[in-house]
Amino acid sequence: MKAIYPALLVSLCSVSAAHAAFTLDSRYVDQDKDLIADIPTDKSKLIDPSTLIFAYTPVEDPAVYADVWSEFLEHMEGVTGKKVRFFPVQSNAAQIEAMRAGRLHIAGFNTGSNPLAVACAGYRPFTMMAAADGSFGYEMEIITYPNSGINSPQDIKGSKMAFTSQTSNSGFKAPSAILKADFDLIPERDFEPLFSGKHDNSILGVANKDYPAAAVANSVLNRMIDRDVVKASQIHSIYKSQTFPTTSYGVAHNLTPELQAKIKEAFFSYQWAGTKLQEEFAKEGQFLPITFKEHWSVIRKIDEANGVSYNCR
């Protein structure tokens, strides 16, 4: 498996190392100070497309998730009265740029990409998956394979470690901060960082012994084990983090207020029982209301600790 450093974001947005408070791109307004773009008050800036485009975060095979989301999107068509199409994205960069360019209307952005999507693409997150009891989230785990010689994070020193992409919380941001703060390990100084592009690539790379270690979201790992993509016996976990918020779902800021309300209604009225969505996300059973300001505060703090700011151009 070839590992390369990815272009962080291909054209419009990028993450840079520079200490700064979270702010939106100048094209967006935040009068109510909730840290997300306001819906435009100028009606000429609002859109009401006849076909809505939905994209799920590109953590695994897009073809698998087109089927997983099919029943939900049919439900959304019924609630909104619009056609809804699944858009299979291959990278976080493509997903963010599609929303910024107006080609993506509804999306699930992974945890680490949320601040960039909010700042640079006018993304308005409002919900995430949760269990029936209201619990939610996932942990970052650092994994290796049995008998790799890596039994703790300290053993990564002098070796190689796979990350997913710099926009990923569990795939890069959180482990970078934790390895530095708790173990005095810094990429390039103490070990060779590799970038796989996606969580499933990192997991498969460890299972196949291409990567000595990798930082991944255990929600993805658990689903891959449940589907027999990898076996639990191929993976050895050497670190588990605190719980983080999971993928958020939201809309482009410039959809009409009425359409945004209908899209929210579609999420919150969805009945999970017996659906493909419940089969895939077995631990979840509802869409829980969230706010970016509250639920993503820990992610913004991780970005701040890593010296990250968002440049939209």
MOBEL-V424669 format. One line per field, one symbol per residue. psi: psi as a letter, one per 30 degrees, with the letter a starting at -180 (. if undefined). burial: # if it has 16 or more other ideal C-beta (glycine too) atoms within 10 Angstrom, else .. Layout:
# MOBEL-V424669
psi=???
burial=???
This chain:
# MOBEL-V424669
psi=kkklklkekeeellkljkkllklllfflkieghgglklkkfjfffllikfkkkkkkkifajeeefeeefeeeeeeeeeefglkkkkjjkfleeeeeeeeefgfkekljkleffeeeeeefggkikfllkllfgfllallkkklalkgffjflefffkgalkkldlffkdffeeeeeeeeeefghkkkeefljklkfeleeeeeeeeeggekellklkfeeeeeeeeggelkeffkkkfkkalklkaklkalkfgkkeeeeeeeeeeeffkjekgleeeeeifflglkkklkeeefgeeeeeeeeefhklkjk.
burial=..#..#.##..####......#.##..#......###.##.....#.....#########...##..##.###.###.##.#.#.##.#.##########...###########################.....##########..#.#..#.##..#.####################..#.#.#..##.###############..############.###...##...###.##.#..############...##.###.##..#.#..#.##.##..#####.#.#..##.###.##.##.#####.
